[in-house]
Amino acid sequence: MSKNNILKGVFLVALGATSYGMLATFVKLAYMENYTTAEVLTSQFTLGLLGLILINFWQKTQKKTTVIKANSKDIKQLLLAGTSTGFTGIFYYMAVKLDIPVSICIVLLMQTVWMGVLLEMILTKTLPSKRKIVSVIIVLVGTVLATNLINADSNLSILGLGSGLLAAVSFTATMYTANSIALHISSAQRSLYMLIGGAMMVAIFALITQDRPFNFEIFVKWGIILSLFGTIIPPLLLTAGFPKTGIGLGSIVSSLELPVSVLMAYFILNESVIALQWVGITMILAAIVIMNMDLINFRKK
């Protein structure tokens, strides 16, 4: 693969990860304006669906080759797999709502690093390599530091921490299904059907939890931003960038989501991030690099 293609892929993946990293801060700002979790999620998923429908329609009109359409089996599998996307949003935004700092919420979400290794071990019934075991240990130690759990004065909501970890579990399931189901159809179609599955879960959550008249102003004030940075831009950029970078390099670059999210929270939300937490964040990033170094391939075609 040429260096130009690799650099292009790195740029696309970096932009996608940066977009995801900004998301939690925008959600926090919406909460500060008294919008509910149901309103935030509904606006994001509704406008995200609309955007992906338009993108799919545009691709059909632009492509000269015949687009392979999803069959009924593909659609059912993708809808089911997409429910994890909805649960990720629900649990992640609940963690933010329960006053877990954004900088810590993203650290909890990054637990997908070791959860993915555990899932792989269960599915393949093989022990992980020494490199992965070392990486997992580094992630766990880094998490303790990054969340400042060793500080006796730390007063984090147990329910909020649990929500953050459940978001990581859901996100791990999303990553697995996104890379194993209906790979023969376009990424835009797969993203659309998975998002529909996620939207179903969000709709149920909204019906159960929304205990006041729905404030439709959220669609204009925050819905567009949330849908762009959460459900439209990142999937398109990451889908375009990963084939050029490869899984290993792409995973490393996508970890930019972590420092971007922490920096956004620090500068915009004025969240306190002590030196010890930066050490933990650095350890998590280092673990991602260590885990994927053997997958990086700089060979030229």
C-alpha positions in Angstrom: 0.0 0.0 0.0 1.4 3.4 -1.0 2.4 5.9 1.7 0.0 8.5 0.2 -2.9 6.1 0.7 -1.8 5.3 4.2 -1.5 9.0 5.1 -4.9 9.7 3.6 -6.4 6.8 5.7 -4.7 8.2 8.8 -6.2 11.6 8.1 -9.7 10.2 7.6 -9.6 8.0 10.7 -8.2 10.8 12.8 -11.0 13.1 11.8 -13.6 10.4 12.5 -12.1 9.7 16.0 -11.9 13.4 16.7 -15.6 13.8 15.9 -16.5 11.0 18.3 -14.3 12.6 21.0 -16.3 15.8 20.8 -19.7 14.1 21.3 -19.8 13.8 25.1 -19.0 17.5 25.6 -21.9 18.5 23.3 -24.2 16.1 25.3 -23.1 17.7 28.6 -23.8 21.2 27.2 -27.3 20.0 26.1 -27.9 18.7 29.7 -26.9 22.1 31.0 -29.8 23.6 29.1 -32.1 21.1 30.8 -32.7 18.7 28.0 -33.4 15.1 28.9 -31.5 12.0 27.9 -34.5 10.9 25.8 -34.6 14.2 24.0 -30.9 14.2 23.3 -30.9 10.6 22.0 -34.1 11.0 20.0 -32.8 14.1 18.2 -29.5 12.5 17.4 -30.8 9.2 16.1 -33.7 10.7 14.1 -31.6 13.2 12.3 -28.8 10.6 11.9 -31.3 8.3 10.2 -32.4 11.0 7.9 -28.8 11.8 7.0 -27.9 8.2 6.3 -31.1 7.7 4.2 -30.0 10.7 2.0 -26.5 9.4 1.8 -27.7 5.9 0.6 -30.0 7.6 -1.9 -27.1 9.7 -3.2 -24.8 6.7 -3.5 -27.5 4.8 -5.6 -27.7 7.7 -8.0 -23.9 8.2 -8.3 -22.6 4.7 -8.5 -22.3 3.3 -12.0 -22.1 -0.3 -10.8 -25.1 -2.1 -9.4 -25.4 -1.8 -5.6 -26.0 -5.1 -3.8 -29.2 -4.8 -1.8 -29.6 -6.3 1.6 -31.9 -9.3 1.7 -34.4 -10.0 4.5 -31.9 -12.1 6.5 -29.2 -9.3 6.3 -31.7 -6.7 7.4 -32.9 -8.8 10.4 -29.3 -9.5 11.5 -28.3 -5.8 11.1 -31.4 -4.6 13.0 -30.7 -6.9 15.9 -27.0 -6.0 15.9 -27.9 -2.4 15.8 -29.7 -2.6 19.1 -26.2 -2.5 20.7 -25.7 0.9 19.1 -28.8 2.2 20.9 -27.7 0.7 24.2 -24.3 2.3 23.8 -25.8 5.7 23.4 -28.3 5.2 26.3 -25.7 4.0 28.8 -23.0 6.5 27.7 -25.3 9.5 28.0 -26.8 8.2 31.3 -23.3 8.1 32.7 -22.8 11.8 31.6 -26.2 12.6 33.1 -25.3 11.0 36.4 -22.5 13.6 36.8 -19.6 11.3 35.8 -17.1 13.8 34.3 -16.8 13.6 30.5 -13.1 12.9 30.9 -13.9 9.8 32.9 -16.9 8.7 30.8 -14.6 8.3 27.7 -12.1 6.4 29.8 -14.8 4.0 30.8 -15.9 3.6 27.2 -12.3 2.8 26.2 -12.6 -0.4 28.3 -13.6 -1.9 25.0 -9.8 -2.6 24.6 -9.8 -5.4 27.1 -13.4 -6.4 26.6 -12.7 -7.0 22.9 -9.8 -9.3 23.9 -12.0 -11.2 26.3 -14.8 -11.5 23.7 -12.2 -12.8 21.2 -10.9 -15.3 23.7 -14.5 -16.6 24.3 -15.4 -16.9 20.7 -12.2 -18.4 19.4 -11.6 -20.5 22.6 -8.0 -19.6 22.5 -5.8 -17.8 25.1 -4.7 -14.2 24.1 -1.1 -13.6 23.2 1.4 -12.3 25.8 1.3 -8.9 24.0 -2.5 -8.7 24.5 -2.3 -9.8 28.1 0.3 -7.1 28.9 -1.8 -4.5 27.1 -4.9 -5.5 29.1 -3.0 -5.1 32.4 -1.7 -1.7 31.3 -5.3 -0.6 30.4 -6.6 -1.7 33.8 -3.9 0.1 35.7 -4.3 3.1 33.5 -8.0 3.1 34.1 -7.5 3.2 37.9 -5.3 6.2 37.5 -7.3 8.0 34.8 -10.5 7.7 36.8 -8.7 8.8 39.9 -10.1 5.9 41.9 -7.1 5.8 44.2 -8.0 9.3 45.5 -10.0 8.8 48.7 -11.8 12.1 48.1 -13.1 11.0 44.8 -16.9 10.8 45.0 -18.1 9.2 41.7 -21.6 7.8 41.3 -21.6 4.0 41.4 -24.6 3.9 39.1 -22.8 6.3 36.7 -19.7 4.2 36.7 -21.8 1.1 36.0 -23.6 2.9 33.1 -20.2 3.8 31.6 -19.0 0.2 31.8 -22.3 -1.0 30.3 -21.7 1.4 27.4 -18.3 -0.2 26.9 -19.9 -3.6 26.8 -22.5 -2.5 24.2 -19.8 -0.7 22.2 -17.7 -3.9 22.2 -20.7 -5.8 20.8 -21.3 -3.1 18.2 -17.7 -3.3 17.0 -17.9 -7.1 16.7 -21.2 -7.2 14.8 -20.2 -4.3 12.6 -17.2 -6.3 11.4 -18.9 -9.7 11.0 -22.4 -9.3 9.7 -23.6 -8.7 6.1 -20.1 -7.6 4.9 -21.2 -8.2 1.2 -23.4 -5.0 1.2 -22.3 -1.4 1.3 -21.2 0.2 4.5 -23.8 2.9 4.1 -26.6 0.3 4.0 -25.1 -1.6 7.0 -24.8 1.6 9.0 -28.4 2.6 8.1 -30.0 -0.7 9.2 -27.9 -0.9 12.4 -28.9 2.7 13.2 -32.6 1.7 12.7 -32.1 -1.1 15.2 -30.5 1.4 17.6 -33.3 3.9 17.1 -35.8 1.3 18.1 -34.1 0.9 21.5 -33.9 4.7 21.8 -37.6 5.0 21.1 -38.5 2.5 23.8 -36.2 4.2 26.2 -37.7 7.6 25.4 -41.3 6.3 25.9 -40.4 4.9 29.3 -38.3 7.7 30.7 -39.7 10.9 29.2 -42.0 12.2 32.0 -42.7 15.7 30.6 -43.7 17.2 27.2 -41.0 16.6 24.6 -39.0 19.8 23.9 -38.6 19.7 20.1 -36.2 22.7 20.2 -33.5 20.1 20.8 -33.6 19.2 17.1 -32.5 22.6 16.1 -30.2 23.6 19.0 -28.3 20.3 19.5 -29.8 17.6 17.3 -28.0 18.5 14.1 -24.6 18.7 15.9 -25.1 15.5 17.8 -26.2 13.6 14.7 -23.3 14.9 12.6 -20.6 14.1 15.2 -22.3 11.0 16.5 -24.0 9.1 13.7 -23.1 10.5 10.3 -19.5 11.8 10.0 -17.5 9.3 12.1 -18.9 6.1 10.5 -18.3 7.5 7.0 -14.8 8.6 7.8 -13.8 5.5 9.7 -15.3 3.2 7.0 -13.3 5.1 4.3 -10.1 5.3 6.4 -9.7 1.8 7.9 -9.2 0.0 4.5 -6.3 2.4 3.8 -4.6 2.1 7.2 -5.3 -1.5 8.2 -6.9 -2.5 11.5 -3.7 -2.1 13.5 -2.7 1.4 12.5 -6.4 2.4 12.3 -7.0 1.3 15.9 -4.1 3.3 17.1 -5.1 6.5 15.2 -8.8 6.1 16.4 -7.6 6.2 20.0 -7.3 10.0 19.4 -10.9 10.0 20.6 -9.6 9.6 24.2 -7.3 12.7 24.4 -9.7 14.8 22.3 -12.6 14.1 24.6 -10.5 14.9 27.7 -9.2 18.1 26.2 -12.7 19.2 25.2 -14.0 18.6 28.7 -11.0 20.4 30.1 -11.2 23.6 28.0 -15.0 23.8 27.4 -16.5 22.3 30.5 -13.6 23.4 32.8 -13.4 19.8 34.2 -10.4 19.2 36.4 -7.9 16.7 35.1 -4.9 16.1 37.4 -1.5 14.9 36.4 -2.1 11.4 37.6 -5.1 11.1 35.3 -3.0 12.1 32.3 -0.6 9.4 33.2 -3.4 6.9 33.2 -4.7 8.2 29.8 -1.2 7.9 28.4 -1.0 4.3 29.6 -4.3 3.4 27.9 -3.0 4.9 24.6 0.3 3.1 25.0 -1.6 -0.2 25.5 -3.5 0.3 22.3 -0.3 0.9 20.4 1.4 -2.2 22.0 -1.6 -4.4 21.2 -1.7 -3.4 17.5 2.0 -2.9 16.6 2.3 -6.3 15.0 -0.8 -5.6 12.8 0.7 -2.4 11.2 1.7 -3.0 7.6 3.6 -0.4 5.7 4.3 -2.6 2.6 3.9 -0.9 -0.8 1.8 -2.6 -3.4 
